[in-house]
Amino acid sequence: MALALPEPDRAVVRRREVIVAQLRRLVPPQTIIADEEGRRAYETDALTAYRRLPLAVALPQSTEEVSRLLRYCHDNDIKVVARGAGTSLSGGALPAEDALVIGVSRMNRVLDIDIVNRTARVETGITNLGISEAVKARGFFYAPDPSSQLACTLAGNLGMNSGGAHCLKYGVTTNNVLGMRVVLMDGEVVDIGGAHLDAAGYDLMGLVIGSEGQFGMVTEGTVRILRSPEGARPMLLGFGSSEAAGNCVSAIIGAGIIPVAIEFMDKPAIQVCEAFARAGYPTDVEALLIVEVEGSSEEIADLLAVVSGIANGFNPSAVRISQSSEESAAIWKGRKSAFGAIGRIADYYCMDGVIPLKRLGEVLVRISRICDRRGLKVANIFHAGDGNLHPLILYDANDDAQAERAEEAGAEILKLCVEVGGCLTGEHGVGLEKRDLMRIQFGPTDLAQQMRIKTVFDPKWLLNPGKVFPLDGRDACRELGRELDRDLGSGAA
């Protein structure tokens, strides 16, 4: 005889069946994934320590389908988690068990390329690298380049305001997006920005980019495309200490030079990446900088000479300038493969914080001490030029005690970033990971204002639940919503 489900479980199953049936009447039935095996593929993102099986998954193919889905969820008080490729390292795309996951992976078309005005209009399910590939033959590229650019989507880049190795010169996502089509929680479709700089009205783009799916779902983006540089060349600078390398970075930026990229790797990272990519990294140094400049042959030579001169003041033990496109590709392959290469030897907890460049050397030393106190190793790989740190705390995921120590070390590192004048995140977002650390950076009034804005866009707090704001802020949010309603009703400013 089959065992009967307990009454509460039967009720949950029945509710899901009803919701799925109604969703399949709104969009093509194959858009909705409801079986357990299919939903299991969406139970986590790249922060794999946390998993939740969603109520259902929808993979729409148009803005109109997204609008129908959100309107239905709004009217029926169903939570929604927007998802790009699921590469978020902060738990930003982690589902809730009572939430519908809406993924944009099937919305990946290039809608328009305007070479004259240097823009491309695309659906947000396109990969970051896919945008550059679409315009490469015409001599253009899309500048932001996260390490996951082969897989990550524009949707996730917009949600987290992602950057990448070359953001030092070209800026992060918010500096390279001109317009967006956004579907609000009630299904309303709005266009903000446009295909030109400085759109009229409030800077709503600046508000939505980096909002981590709290305000709506972005289904289309108009991005800037840039002319590919005449040439580019990286150089490797090896140092006897991480502090010397960090101080060298500060000196380069302080001299008024803006290379296209300055990337940092410490000895553990160097050795692992060299074993994986065979990039020719020096393995006998404590820290390595990859400094890339671009321009004409003469400009490249001049810039590399200046950078070499600055580096000499910090006693580099290795200096090597790439001599071919193949050598340059190998150098960048090592850097872009770093997270995967580290993953071959250990589980790791990837942090993401930002600090003032002048404190870089000091902070690297303190990060090592934080991990040493807990008996953990750390590999540092990050965008040194803009102070965006990515310490990788190595641990055994099968050892609960180590996992707990890794989380403790990560929290202390992020607190350190704020302490020295930086912030909790550079490009990975707050998500679930840093949610309870928000009080470290923001006071009660700051958080209340942020929650008030969230309430304007999503009064029922159905979008990306349990992320960004401390959990005990939910009651405060409800009160803020009621207060806002009272203000609007009375005509208060």
PLY file of the C-alpha trace (Angstrom):
ply
format ascii 1.0
element vertex 493
property float x
property float y
property float z
element edge 492
property int vertex1
property int vertex2
end_header
0.00 0.00 0.00
1.31 3.47 -0.88
1.99 5.75 2.05
-0.31 8.77 2.24
1.36 12.14 2.41
0.85 14.08 5.65
-1.97 16.58 5.28
0.26 19.72 5.16
2.46 18.15 2.46
-0.56 17.15 0.43
-1.79 20.72 0.65
1.55 22.06 -0.58
1.61 19.60 -3.47
-1.95 20.45 -4.42
-1.24 24.18 -4.34
1.79 23.70 -6.58
-0.28 21.62 -9.01
-2.92 24.34 -9.22
-0.31 27.08 -9.75
1.52 25.07 -12.43
-1.73 24.37 -14.27
-2.62 28.06 -14.26
0.87 29.09 -15.39
0.68 26.68 -18.31
-2.48 28.44 -19.48
-0.63 31.76 -19.49
2.44 30.69 -21.48
3.30 27.76 -23.74
3.16 24.62 -21.50
6.77 23.66 -22.25
7.84 26.97 -20.68
7.03 25.62 -17.20
9.22 23.03 -15.44
7.42 21.34 -12.56
8.88 17.86 -12.11
11.33 17.40 -9.23
14.26 16.39 -11.43
13.80 19.45 -13.63
13.45 21.80 -10.67
16.54 20.28 -9.06
18.71 21.89 -11.74
17.69 25.30 -10.38
18.01 24.65 -6.64
21.21 26.65 -6.23
23.59 29.04 -7.93
27.39 29.26 -7.72
27.14 29.65 -3.92
26.52 25.91 -3.76
26.60 25.64 0.05
22.91 26.62 0.02
20.13 24.78 -1.85
16.37 25.21 -2.08
14.02 23.36 -4.43
11.77 25.98 -6.09
8.02 25.71 -6.40
8.38 25.68 -10.21
10.60 27.10 -12.96
9.54 29.19 -15.95
11.73 29.77 -19.01
9.86 32.43 -21.05
10.87 33.47 -24.55
9.58 37.05 -24.66
8.98 40.14 -22.58
5.26 39.59 -22.96
5.52 36.12 -21.42
7.56 37.53 -18.51
4.87 40.17 -18.03
2.10 37.57 -17.87
4.02 35.46 -15.38
4.81 38.38 -13.07
1.27 39.72 -13.21
-0.09 36.32 -12.21
2.41 35.99 -9.34
1.60 39.51 -8.16
-2.13 38.87 -8.16
-1.71 35.55 -6.33
1.03 36.57 -3.85
3.61 34.14 -5.28
7.27 34.96 -4.71
9.60 35.25 -7.71
13.33 34.72 -8.15
14.80 36.00 -11.42
17.67 33.95 -12.84
20.24 34.44 -15.57
22.83 31.68 -15.83
23.03 30.98 -12.09
26.70 32.00 -11.81
26.05 34.26 -8.81
28.62 33.73 -6.06
26.53 35.48 -3.39
23.38 33.36 -3.53
21.63 36.05 -5.56
19.73 33.49 -7.63
19.06 31.04 -4.80
15.35 30.10 -5.00
12.84 29.86 -2.20
10.69 26.76 -1.77
7.53 28.80 -2.25
8.88 30.85 -5.16
8.69 30.63 -8.94
12.08 30.86 -10.64
11.87 32.82 -13.90
14.96 32.29 -16.04
15.88 34.29 -19.14
18.18 31.72 -20.76
15.87 31.34 -23.78
15.77 35.10 -24.33
19.21 35.45 -25.90
18.72 37.21 -29.21
20.62 40.17 -30.63
17.80 42.54 -31.60
19.74 45.37 -33.24
23.30 46.50 -33.86
23.84 50.20 -34.61
27.47 50.71 -35.63
27.02 54.41 -36.35
25.82 55.13 -32.82
27.88 52.30 -31.33
25.08 50.46 -29.56
23.63 46.97 -29.50
20.15 46.06 -28.29
19.97 42.53 -26.91
17.80 40.28 -24.81
19.28 39.79 -21.37
19.66 36.02 -21.62
22.61 36.53 -23.97
25.98 35.72 -22.45
28.38 38.52 -21.68
30.88 37.15 -24.21
28.09 36.62 -26.73
27.65 40.39 -27.07
31.28 40.85 -28.04
31.11 37.90 -30.43
28.10 39.47 -32.17
30.05 42.65 -33.04
33.60 41.29 -33.26
33.60 40.98 -37.07
32.84 44.69 -37.32
35.78 45.64 -35.11
33.87 46.29 -31.89
33.51 44.72 -28.44
31.48 44.96 -25.22
33.82 46.05 -22.44
32.72 44.40 -19.13
34.39 40.98 -18.90
33.76 39.01 -15.69
35.76 35.80 -15.38
32.51 33.89 -15.96
31.78 35.83 -19.17
31.58 32.64 -21.22
28.53 31.59 -19.17
27.13 34.58 -17.27
24.29 36.56 -18.82
23.65 40.25 -19.21
20.69 39.78 -16.84
22.98 38.76 -13.99
25.54 41.42 -14.89
22.81 44.06 -14.62
21.56 42.65 -11.33
24.99 42.69 -9.69
26.65 45.53 -11.65
29.45 43.18 -12.68
32.87 44.33 -13.81
35.82 42.18 -14.79
39.52 42.50 -15.48
39.21 45.41 -17.91
36.81 47.54 -15.85
39.76 49.61 -14.63
39.75 51.50 -17.93
36.29 50.86 -19.33
34.12 50.79 -16.22
31.63 48.25 -14.92
28.19 47.33 -16.25
26.51 50.59 -15.23
29.07 52.53 -17.30
28.31 50.48 -20.42
24.50 50.24 -20.49
22.36 52.98 -21.99
18.83 51.64 -21.80
16.71 48.79 -20.43
13.27 47.24 -20.77
12.04 46.29 -17.32
9.00 44.26 -16.28
7.73 45.33 -12.86
6.23 42.91 -10.36
2.66 43.75 -11.39
3.48 42.96 -15.03
3.84 46.55 -16.23
6.55 46.94 -18.90
8.62 50.13 -18.73
11.51 51.43 -20.82
14.18 53.47 -19.08
17.19 55.18 -20.60
17.54 54.74 -24.35
20.06 54.44 -27.15
21.82 57.65 -26.20
23.76 59.15 -23.32
22.09 61.13 -20.56
18.43 60.22 -21.04
15.95 62.76 -19.70
14.47 62.46 -16.22
15.67 60.69 -13.11
18.59 58.28 -13.36
16.46 55.18 -12.89
19.11 53.12 -14.66
21.54 53.88 -11.87
18.91 52.68 -9.42
18.00 49.44 -11.21
21.50 48.31 -12.20
22.92 46.57 -9.16
19.51 46.19 -7.48
19.82 42.37 -7.47
16.36 41.60 -8.86
14.61 43.55 -6.10
12.79 46.00 -8.38
11.82 44.08 -11.51
13.08 41.81 -14.30
15.19 43.33 -17.08
14.40 41.59 -20.38
16.26 43.82 -22.86
19.32 46.02 -22.66
20.87 48.62 -24.96
24.62 48.51 -24.41
27.57 50.54 -25.56
29.91 48.81 -27.99
33.45 50.12 -28.33
35.95 50.08 -31.15
38.48 47.29 -30.60
41.88 48.73 -29.65
44.67 48.85 -32.19
46.73 46.56 -30.01
47.18 45.38 -26.43
50.00 43.75 -24.49
50.24 42.38 -20.95
53.33 42.21 -18.77
54.07 40.10 -15.70
55.61 41.61 -12.57
56.70 39.25 -9.80
57.41 40.43 -6.23
58.85 39.02 -3.03
55.71 39.88 -1.02
52.04 40.61 -1.51
52.54 43.91 0.26
55.17 45.01 -2.30
52.84 44.09 -5.15
49.96 45.96 -3.54
52.08 49.04 -3.01
53.20 48.87 -6.64
49.57 48.94 -7.77
48.96 52.05 -5.68
52.04 53.70 -7.18
50.97 52.97 -10.77
47.51 54.45 -10.25
48.94 57.30 -8.20
51.20 58.23 -11.13
48.13 58.94 -13.23
48.50 55.89 -15.46
45.34 53.91 -16.20
46.27 50.55 -17.72
43.44 48.58 -19.25
43.86 46.02 -16.45
45.90 45.29 -13.33
45.28 41.81 -11.93
46.80 40.33 -8.77
47.67 36.72 -7.87
49.51 35.51 -4.78
51.78 32.47 -4.62
49.12 29.79 -3.98
47.08 31.13 -6.88
50.11 31.44 -9.16
51.15 27.85 -8.66
47.68 26.40 -9.19
46.96 28.53 -12.27
50.35 27.76 -13.81
49.83 24.03 -13.32
46.47 24.33 -15.06
47.13 26.80 -17.90
50.91 26.57 -18.48
50.91 30.33 -18.93
54.58 30.81 -18.07
53.95 32.46 -14.71
57.00 32.68 -12.42
56.35 30.22 -9.57
59.14 31.38 -7.26
57.56 34.74 -6.44
55.15 35.57 -3.61
52.89 37.80 -5.70
52.28 38.47 -9.37
50.74 41.40 -11.22
49.35 41.16 -14.74
49.43 44.69 -16.15
47.96 45.23 -19.61
48.14 48.39 -21.70
46.72 49.11 -25.13
47.02 51.50 -28.06
49.42 51.84 -30.97
52.76 50.01 -30.92
54.54 53.19 -29.86
52.01 53.97 -27.13
52.19 50.44 -25.77
56.00 50.56 -25.64
55.97 53.93 -23.85
53.40 52.82 -21.27
55.16 49.54 -20.52
58.44 51.42 -20.03
56.80 53.78 -17.53
55.13 50.91 -15.65
58.44 49.02 -15.53
60.15 52.08 -14.11
57.55 52.43 -11.35
57.73 48.70 -10.57
61.52 48.88 -10.20
60.97 50.98 -7.10
59.49 47.89 -5.39
62.30 45.47 -6.28
60.49 43.07 -8.62
62.10 39.64 -8.86
60.55 38.95 -12.27
59.60 41.21 -15.17
58.32 39.79 -18.44
56.56 41.49 -21.34
54.47 39.38 -23.69
56.08 39.03 -27.10
53.22 37.49 -29.09
49.46 37.18 -29.26
49.79 33.51 -28.28
51.74 34.44 -25.16
49.18 37.12 -24.27
46.34 34.64 -24.70
48.11 32.17 -22.39
48.62 34.84 -19.72
44.92 35.69 -19.75
43.85 32.06 -19.93
45.62 31.50 -16.63
43.84 34.45 -15.02
40.40 33.71 -16.46
40.68 30.05 -15.41
41.79 30.86 -11.88
38.60 30.03 -10.00
38.19 26.73 -11.83
41.85 25.87 -11.33
41.59 26.46 -7.58
38.47 24.31 -7.52
40.53 21.36 -8.76
42.52 21.22 -5.53
40.10 22.38 -2.83
36.68 23.73 -2.02
36.77 27.48 -1.67
34.68 30.35 -0.41
35.06 33.29 -2.81
34.84 36.70 -1.19
34.15 40.02 -2.89
34.92 43.33 -1.23
36.34 46.71 -2.18
39.01 48.78 -0.47
40.86 52.06 -1.09
43.99 51.33 -3.14
46.27 53.02 -0.63
45.32 50.35 1.95
45.88 47.36 -0.39
49.23 46.18 0.98
48.04 46.42 4.58
44.76 44.63 3.88
46.45 41.70 2.14
48.61 41.12 5.20
45.57 41.25 7.49
43.61 38.83 5.28
46.40 36.28 5.64
46.34 36.69 9.43
42.55 36.30 9.56
42.77 32.96 7.77
45.89 31.80 9.62
44.09 32.24 12.96
41.47 29.75 11.81
43.90 27.26 10.35
42.79 27.99 6.79
44.71 28.78 3.63
43.79 31.63 1.32
44.55 32.32 -2.33
44.18 35.91 -3.50
43.13 36.60 -7.10
41.50 39.92 -7.85
41.14 43.13 -9.82
43.87 45.11 -8.12
43.50 48.25 -10.22
40.20 49.25 -8.66
40.66 47.61 -5.26
38.08 44.85 -5.88
39.34 41.94 -3.77
38.49 38.26 -4.34
40.18 36.23 -1.58
39.49 32.50 -2.01
39.32 30.83 1.40
40.24 27.17 0.98
38.45 24.54 3.09
36.92 21.06 3.04
33.20 21.32 2.33
32.68 17.88 3.92
34.02 19.17 7.24
31.31 21.22 8.95
33.80 22.79 11.37
36.01 23.98 8.50
33.00 25.31 6.61
31.96 27.30 9.67
35.47 28.70 10.11
35.56 29.66 6.44
32.32 31.63 6.80
33.65 33.32 9.93
36.86 34.29 8.14
34.87 35.62 5.18
32.71 37.78 7.40
35.79 39.18 9.15
37.41 39.99 5.80
34.33 41.89 4.65
34.20 43.79 7.94
37.84 44.68 7.37
37.00 46.07 3.93
34.39 48.39 5.47
36.70 49.30 8.34
39.41 50.65 5.99
36.92 52.74 4.01
35.68 50.25 1.42
32.44 48.34 0.99
30.90 44.87 1.19
30.77 44.09 -2.50
32.33 45.16 -5.76
30.55 43.00 -8.33
29.17 39.80 -6.77
26.35 41.54 -4.95
24.94 41.17 -1.45
22.54 38.33 -2.17
22.12 35.89 0.66
25.80 35.76 1.58
26.25 39.34 2.85
22.66 40.06 3.84
23.29 40.00 7.59
26.44 42.12 7.20
24.53 45.04 5.73
24.35 46.60 9.21
28.15 46.78 9.22
28.10 49.25 6.36
24.70 50.92 6.77
22.96 52.41 9.76
19.22 51.99 10.51
18.26 55.13 8.59
20.25 54.09 5.51
18.65 50.65 5.51
15.18 52.11 6.06
15.58 54.39 3.05
16.74 51.51 0.86
13.82 49.36 2.00
11.42 52.20 1.33
12.58 52.36 -2.29
12.18 48.60 -2.57
8.60 48.97 -1.33
7.79 51.51 -4.06
8.70 49.02 -6.80
7.52 45.87 -5.04
4.94 46.68 -2.33
4.31 43.02 -1.46
8.03 42.17 -1.28
7.63 39.23 -3.66
10.77 39.78 -5.76
13.92 37.87 -4.80
12.81 37.25 -1.20
15.27 36.90 1.66
18.11 38.67 -0.16
20.03 41.92 0.38
18.27 43.12 3.55
18.69 41.60 7.03
15.92 39.11 7.76
14.53 41.00 10.72
14.06 43.96 8.39
10.97 42.38 6.87
8.60 43.62 9.59
10.14 47.06 9.29
9.55 46.86 5.53
5.87 46.16 6.02
5.57 49.14 8.31
7.44 51.28 5.77
4.98 50.13 3.11
2.02 51.14 5.28
3.68 54.46 6.06
4.30 55.03 2.37
0.66 54.30 1.55
-0.40 56.81 4.18
1.97 59.43 2.75
0.73 58.90 -0.78
-2.86 58.91 0.35
-2.45 62.22 2.16
-0.44 63.78 -0.66
2.62 64.15 1.58
5.91 64.75 -0.18
0 1
1 2
2 3
3 4
4 5
5 6
6 7
7 8
8 9
9 10
10 11
11 12
12 13
13 14
14 15
15 16
16 17
17 18
18 19
19 20
20 21
21 22
22 23
23 24
24 25
25 26
26 27
27 28
28 29
29 30
30 31
31 32
32 33
33 34
34 35
35 36
36 37
37 38
38 39
39 40
40 41
41 42
42 43
43 44
44 45
45 46
46 47
47 48
48 49
49 50
50 51
51 52
52 53
53 54
54 55
55 56
56 57
57 58
58 59
59 60
60 61
61 62
62 63
63 64
64 65
65 66
66 67
67 68
68 69
69 70
70 71
71 72
72 73
73 74
74 75
75 76
76 77
77 78
78 79
79 80
80 81
81 82
82 83
83 84
84 85
85 86
86 87
87 88
88 89
89 90
90 91
91 92
92 93
93 94
94 95
95 96
96 97
97 98
98 99
99 100
100 101
101 102
102 103
103 104
104 105
105 106
106 107
107 108
108 109
109 110
110 111
111 112
112 113
113 114
114 115
115 116
116 117
117 118
118 119
119 120
120 121
121 122
122 123
123 124
124 125
125 126
126 127
127 128
128 129
129 130
130 131
131 132
132 133
133 134
134 135
135 136
136 137
137 138
138 139
139 140
140 141
141 142
142 143
143 144
144 145
145 146
146 147
147 148
148 149
149 150
150 151
151 152
152 153
153 154
154 155
155 156
156 157
157 158
158 159
159 160
160 161
161 162
162 163
163 164
164 165
165 166
166 167
167 168
168 169
169 170
170 171
171 172
172 173
173 174
174 175
175 176
176 177
177 178
178 179
179 180
180 181
181 182
182 183
183 184
184 185
185 186
186 187
187 188
188 189
189 190
190 191
191 192
192 193
193 194
194 195
195 196
196 197
197 198
198 199
199 200
200 201
201 202
202 203
203 204
204 205
205 206
206 207
207 208
208 209
209 210
210 211
211 212
212 213
213 214
214 215
215 216
216 217
217 218
218 219
219 220
220 221
221 222
222 223
223 224
224 225
225 226
226 227
227 228
228 229
229 230
230 231
231 232
232 233
233 234
234 235
235 236
236 237
237 238
238 239
239 240
240 241
241 242
242 243
243 244
244 245
245 246
246 247
247 248
248 249
249 250
250 251
251 252
252 253
253 254
254 255
255 256
256 257
257 258
258 259
259 260
260 261
261 262
262 263
263 264
264 265
265 266
266 267
267 268
268 269
269 270
270 271
271 272
272 273
273 274
274 275
275 276
276 277
277 278
278 279
279 280
280 281
281 282
282 283
283 284
284 285
285 286
286 287
287 288
288 289
289 290
290 291
291 292
292 293
293 294
294 295
295 296
296 297
297 298
298 299
299 300
300 301
301 302
302 303
303 304
304 305
305 306
306 307
307 308
308 309
309 310
310 311
311 312
312 313
313 314
314 315
315 316
316 317
317 318
318 319
319 320
320 321
321 322
322 323
323 324
324 325
325 326
326 327
327 328
328 329
329 330
330 331
331 332
332 333
333 334
334 335
335 336
336 337
337 338
338 339
339 340
340 341
341 342
342 343
343 344
344 345
345 346
346 347
347 348
348 349
349 350
350 351
351 352
352 353
353 354
354 355
355 356
356 357
357 358
358 359
359 360
360 361
361 362
362 363
363 364
364 365
365 366
366 367
367 368
368 369
369 370
370 371
371 372
372 373
373 374
374 375
375 376
376 377
377 378
378 379
379 380
380 381
381 382
382 383
383 384
384 385
385 386
386 387
387 388
388 389
389 390
390 391
391 392
392 393
393 394
394 395
395 396
396 397
397 398
398 399
399 400
400 401
401 402
402 403
403 404
404 405
405 406
406 407
407 408
408 409
409 410
410 411
411 412
412 413
413 414
414 415
415 416
416 417
417 418
418 419
419 420
420 421
421 422
422 423
423 424
424 425
425 426
426 427
427 428
428 429
429 430
430 431
431 432
432 433
433 434
434 435
435 436
436 437
437 438
438 439
439 440
440 441
441 442
442 443
443 444
444 445
445 446
446 447
447 448
448 449
449 450
450 451
451 452
452 453
453 454
454 455
455 456
456 457
457 458
458 459
459 460
460 461
461 462
462 463
463 464
464 465
465 466
466 467
467 468
468 469
469 470
470 471
471 472
472 473
473 474
474 475
475 476
476 477
477 478
478 479
479 480
480 481
481 482
482 483
483 484
484 485
485 486
486 487
487 488
488 489
489 490
490 491
491 492
